[in-house]
């Protein structure tokens, strides 16, 4: 058995363009029947922006509500905060981390209710186990363990954690080199786990009282959900095949009985496989219909088109091949860009002078992000008072192919949250939309999701992203944002919507 993949560690969907070893299966096994292709995520890989340099084996990455990212360094146990145009700043050192081999400070996740609870979650290897803790950035040494006792080793520790669209915390846990763990339903190793934010078992898990969501895994490294809430996971194989799986509750993915395609009715086949030389799939994220997977040994970023039914819609293609070395993590940022972290200082790469790096790739056609002056970032402020005004709504114009309705959801001292609903008023399908308005009181937007933001002073323009631009008759899409204000916060009344 190749116990630790000596030349690679990590998670990503890697496949050589047109190379051998790619296989597709189970393209219609998901819910929803037919396999209609969704809109694809498109990023400009010719316009990289370096967000951070001189990091040491970055692993986990998670975004705060202000759009900055927290990044975990595996071997130093540091958490740094990064954002474009600003110097990375250390914001925490996680106590109790015991690095070595593939072990150390691994995944990070930010609470979906961070604005109120301020929790950050970390998966790490201690001297005795793998565990998940939560803490606040203003008191990082005060850790609350929410899951302990996961078997640890110098390899196959898993480590990826992420909150799903259901508000539950998911964790990919490796088999810790003990292959029997993966098929043992009483073991939490070799599994994908699903838990409440406090670590308890949700009542709708496949087995009552158990955290086990799926089993038969060797070493899951990437977790990503599509817009319909379907979960996909990238995973290291052993000697022959790396894989991506469409994850269903209670599904058994075959390890160690099966590696790659098994066609065994007891187990679920992967939707994509690669030879181990092509892949070592690590972190994963989804934009529109496109699954992106960072490849370690493969030194590339894989794009896998999904079909909206739990399968694939075509052959994967490779980006960034050999340009930046080993790629550990890929995440879609709140501003719609794609962030990629290298892993060349993990003991298995050949680091360049500025490694390790985090690179940002904008959506195709987006205005470049200004770098601005270099200054240390700050953590996003906690609202100091409860909302002082009720939600307000700006009525949309009554003419045109589309309308936009502005709604102020929440407001506190110096900050507010808004959302805009775009609706197709015509009888023909709308293919793309643009919303514009001008703030009357100099308000600014610090973070926007489900849209592409361009701001010029108080003038705001938001365009659709790849997955929400097509609207049928009477169809709608919603984007939201966080902003800041001083003095007065009057909702705009001049909001307009246009379509191509």
ABEGO torsion letter per residue (X at the ends): XBAAGAABBEBBBBBBBGBBGBBBBGAAABBGEBBBBBBBBBBBAABBBBABBGBBGBBBBBBBAAGBBBBBBAAAGBBBBBBBGBBBBBABBBBGBBBEEABEBBBBBBBAAAAAAGBBBBBBBBAABBBBBBBBAABAABBBBABBGBBBBABGAEGBBBBBAAGBBBBBBBAGGBAAAAABAABABGBBBBBBAAGBBBAABABBGBABABBGBABBABBBBBAAGBBBBBBBBBAABBBBBBBBBGBBAGOAABBEBAGBAABBBBABBBBAAABGBBBBBBBEABBBBBBBAAGBBBBBBBAGAGBBAEBBBBBGBGAAEBBABBBBBAAGBBBBBBBAAAGABBBBAAOBBBBBBBBBGBBBBBAEBBBBBBBBBBBABBBABBBBBBBBBABEABBBBBBBABBBBGBBBBBBBBBBABABBBBEBBBBBBBAAGBBBABBBGBBBBBBEABBBBBBBAAAABBBBGBBBBBBBBBBBBGBBBBBAABBBBBX
